[in-house]
Protein backbone atom coordinates (compact mmCIF):
# COMPACT_ATOMS: atom_id res chain seq x y z
CA UNK A 1 0.00 0.00 0.00
CA UNK A 2 1.44 3.39 -0.92
CA UNK A 3 2.26 5.30 2.22
CA UNK A 4 0.99 8.69 1.09
CA UNK A 5 -2.57 7.73 0.20
CA UNK A 6 -5.51 8.63 2.38
CA UNK A 7 -7.29 5.78 4.12
CA UNK A 8 -10.59 6.89 2.56
CA UNK A 9 -9.16 6.16 -0.90
CA UNK A 10 -9.25 2.49 0.03
CA UNK A 11 -12.92 2.61 0.97
CA UNK A 12 -12.35 2.78 4.72
CA UNK A 13 -15.02 4.63 6.65
CA UNK A 14 -14.07 3.27 10.08
CA UNK A 15 -12.82 6.04 12.37
CA UNK A 16 -9.09 5.55 12.99
CA UNK A 17 -7.46 6.30 16.35
CA UNK A 18 -3.68 6.23 16.05
CA UNK A 19 -1.34 5.86 19.02
CA UNK A 20 2.17 7.18 18.52
CA UNK A 21 5.32 7.92 20.44
CA UNK A 22 6.70 9.84 17.47
CA UNK A 23 6.98 13.59 17.08
CA UNK A 24 4.35 16.05 15.87
CA UNK A 25 5.47 15.69 12.24
CA UNK A 26 4.45 12.02 12.21
CA UNK A 27 1.20 12.75 14.06
CA UNK A 28 0.35 15.51 11.57
CA UNK A 29 0.99 13.14 8.66
CA UNK A 30 -1.35 10.57 10.24
CA UNK A 31 -4.11 13.17 10.49
CA UNK A 32 -3.52 14.25 6.88
CA UNK A 33 -3.86 10.64 5.75
CA UNK A 34 -7.20 10.14 7.46
CA UNK A 35 -6.69 9.30 11.11
CA UNK A 36 -9.49 10.88 13.11
CA UNK A 37 -7.55 11.10 16.39
CA UNK A 38 -3.85 10.74 17.18
CA UNK A 39 -2.88 10.10 20.78
CA UNK A 40 0.68 10.74 21.89
CA UNK A 41 2.21 8.29 24.33
CA UNK A 42 1.93 8.18 27.25
CA UNK A 43 -1.79 8.73 27.74
CA UNK A 44 -4.27 7.72 30.41
CA UNK A 45 -7.06 5.22 30.13
CA UNK A 46 -9.51 8.10 30.54
CA UNK A 47 -7.98 9.85 27.52
CA UNK A 48 -8.27 6.69 25.42
CA UNK A 49 -11.91 6.19 26.42
CA UNK A 50 -12.70 9.83 25.57
CA UNK A 51 -11.05 9.39 22.16
CA UNK A 52 -13.06 6.22 21.50
CA UNK A 53 -16.32 7.94 22.48
CA UNK A 54 -15.50 10.90 20.25
CA UNK A 55 -14.65 8.64 17.31
CA UNK A 56 -17.87 6.67 17.72
CA UNK A 57 -19.95 9.84 17.92
CA UNK A 58 -18.33 11.28 14.81
CA UNK A 59 -18.98 8.07 12.86
CA UNK A 60 -22.71 8.03 13.65
CA UNK A 61 -24.90 9.19 10.79
CA UNK A 62 -26.61 12.53 11.24
CA UNK A 63 -30.22 12.31 12.34
CA UNK A 64 -32.47 11.41 9.47
CA UNK A 65 -29.71 9.66 7.52
CA UNK A 66 -29.11 5.96 7.29
CA UNK A 67 -25.66 4.43 7.58
CA UNK A 68 -23.94 3.94 4.28
CA UNK A 69 -25.58 6.89 2.54
Secondary structure, DSSP 4 states (H G I P E B T S, - for coil): --TTS-GGGGT--S--EEEE-S-HHHHHHHHHTT-SEEEESS--HHHHHHHHHHHHHHHSPPTT--TT-
